[in-house]
Amino acid sequence: MEISLTEWKQLVENKLKKKVLIKMIWTEQEKITLFITPNMKINSFIHDEKEGYLFYDIDGKLVNYTIPSILTEKDIVDGKVSLSNQLKINGQTISKDDLKA
């Protein structure tokens, strides 16, 4: 099953009860799409084999708060969000009930 980025954004906003922004960020190896609240300042990232994704602010300091939603290239197929992967919102795996709301 797949949904549009707009539908995913709405799902994230409903789950957080806050407005979110979509931010695309990339390195030479990878591109990811972040769904963040307006006050989050994320400038770069690396993927660590043990730690997973590590995000940094404009000053180069490690971001230590939870990012509402992170979509990797494998999560987006033909411009739509693939729900076949274990996607998370605010660190929690989404459920079938979340999708119905």
C-alpha positions as CSV (number, residue, x, y, z in Angstrom):
1,M,0.0,0.0,0.0
2,E,1.2,3.5,-0.8
3,I,0.0,7.0,0.1
4,S,1.1,10.5,-1.1
5,L,3.6,12.6,0.7
6,T,0.8,15.0,1.5
7,E,-1.2,12.2,3.1
8,W,1.8,11.1,5.1
9,K,2.4,14.7,6.3
10,Q,-1.3,14.9,7.4
11,L,-0.9,11.6,9.3
12,V,2.3,12.9,11.1
13,E,0.5,16.1,12.0
14,N,-2.5,14.3,13.3
15,K,-0.4,12.0,15.4
16,L,1.7,14.9,16.8
17,K,-1.1,17.3,17.0
18,K,1.3,19.9,15.5
19,K,2.1,21.4,12.1
20,V,5.1,19.9,10.4
21,L,7.4,20.9,7.6
22,I,8.9,18.7,4.9
23,K,12.6,19.0,4.5
24,M,14.7,17.0,2.0
25,I,18.4,16.6,2.9
26,W,21.1,14.6,1.2
27,T,24.7,13.6,1.1
28,E,26.7,12.1,-1.7
29,Q,25.5,8.6,-0.7
30,E,21.9,9.1,0.3
31,K,18.8,11.4,0.2
32,I,16.2,11.4,3.1
33,T,13.0,13.3,3.7
34,L,12.3,14.7,7.1
35,F,9.0,15.7,8.6
36,I,10.0,18.3,11.3
37,T,8.3,20.9,13.4
38,P,9.1,24.5,12.4
39,N,11.5,25.1,15.4
40,M,13.8,22.2,14.5
41,K,17.0,23.3,12.9
42,I,18.7,20.4,11.1
43,N,21.5,21.0,8.7
44,S,23.2,17.7,8.0
45,F,23.3,14.0,8.8
46,I,25.4,10.9,8.7
47,H,24.4,7.2,8.8
48,D,26.3,5.3,11.4
49,E,26.1,1.5,11.2
50,K,25.6,1.1,15.0
51,E,23.7,4.3,15.9
52,G,21.6,4.8,12.7
53,Y,21.0,8.3,11.5
54,L,22.7,11.1,13.4
55,F,21.5,14.6,12.7
56,Y,23.4,17.9,13.2
57,D,22.3,21.5,13.5
58,I,23.9,24.5,11.7
59,D,26.6,24.8,14.3
60,G,27.6,21.2,13.8
61,K,26.2,20.0,17.2
62,L,24.4,16.7,17.4
63,V,20.7,17.0,17.5
64,N,19.4,15.0,20.6
65,Y,15.6,15.3,20.1
66,T,13.3,12.9,18.3
67,I,12.6,13.8,14.7
68,P,8.9,13.2,14.0
69,S,9.3,11.2,10.8
70,I,12.3,10.1,8.6
71,L,11.7,8.7,5.2
72,T,14.7,7.1,3.3
73,E,14.9,6.6,-0.4
74,K,13.6,3.1,-0.1
75,D,10.5,4.4,1.7
76,I,9.4,6.5,-1.3
77,V,8.5,4.6,-4.5
78,D,7.4,6.6,-7.5
79,G,6.8,9.7,-5.4
80,K,4.6,7.9,-2.9
81,V,5.2,6.7,0.6
82,S,5.4,2.9,0.7
83,L,3.6,1.5,3.8
84,S,5.2,-1.9,3.4
85,N,8.2,-0.8,5.5
86,Q,8.1,-0.4,9.3
87,L,7.6,3.4,9.2
88,K,7.6,5.4,12.5
89,I,6.1,8.6,13.7
90,N,7.9,10.2,16.7
91,G,9.7,6.9,17.3
92,Q,6.6,4.7,17.4
93,T,5.7,2.3,14.6
94,I,2.4,3.2,12.9
95,S,-0.6,0.9,13.2
96,K,-3.5,0.1,11.0
97,D,-5.7,2.3,13.2
98,D,-3.4,5.2,12.5
99,L,-3.9,4.8,8.8
100,K,-7.7,4.7,9.1
101,A,-7.8,8.0,11.1
